Amino acid sequence: MTIPAIKHVQAVAFDLDGTLCDSVPDLAAAANATRQHMGLPPLPEHTVANYVGDGIASLVHRVLTDSRNGQAEPGRWEQAFAFFIRYYREHLSVFTRPYPETEAGLALLRSLGIPLAVVTNKNEVLATELLQQLHLADYFSLILGGDSLPEKKPSPLPLLHAAEVLGTAPADMLMVGDSANDILAAKAAGCLSVGVTFGYGDMTQLSQNPATQPDWLVGSLPEIYENLQPQKTQHE
């Protein structure tokens, strides 16, 4: 953790999926919509949850075959994959919910007068709509998606752009996320990186590699506020 720099933080950027919200339930819904489209009966949500973790391409193979190691016929897989992507992008916020302490953490940071941004690789329009439906959009001064700029994370460009828009130096901005892309982007931009331990990424594994080791780990968003607070004097 880079404690001496934390008191200079003037802005905070957040990843979206796996950091602000849990979108796995929408993946399960999209999986069963895909199975229905392909003439198959639905799967229990816990079954689909066990198939998640290796990307949508693998998930579609598993959903079609109802087997973790299954491989669907290529033409059938392509049809299902196209449907899955379309359905999922159109139903991003049906079941997706913020993590329990997301709103509390954002409200605490805003109480310090620190501008907040979302920097996600999700399409900007969909990210904005998702945040609006989760009643989180008003916390953010800026929302950048994967299609907002010529490059997306792990490129530093979105973070450099966010820092410029928010009127701060990259070195004075935190990037909070759950994946290697978030940490790599932060390091490349010269931002402090904060890894959340509750997201989809394996922070224990990422922390073992200097290239993806965050400067700071948190188990909840309010911990960021707590560490940004100035030290209390004895008479306070």
Salt bridges, closest charged atoms under 4 A:
ASP15 OD1 - LYS153 NZ 2.94
ASP17 OD2 - LYS122 NZ 2.90
ASP54 OD2 - ARG62 NH2 2.86
ASP54 OD2 - ARG68 NH2 3.35
ASP182 OD1 - LYS153 NZ 2.65
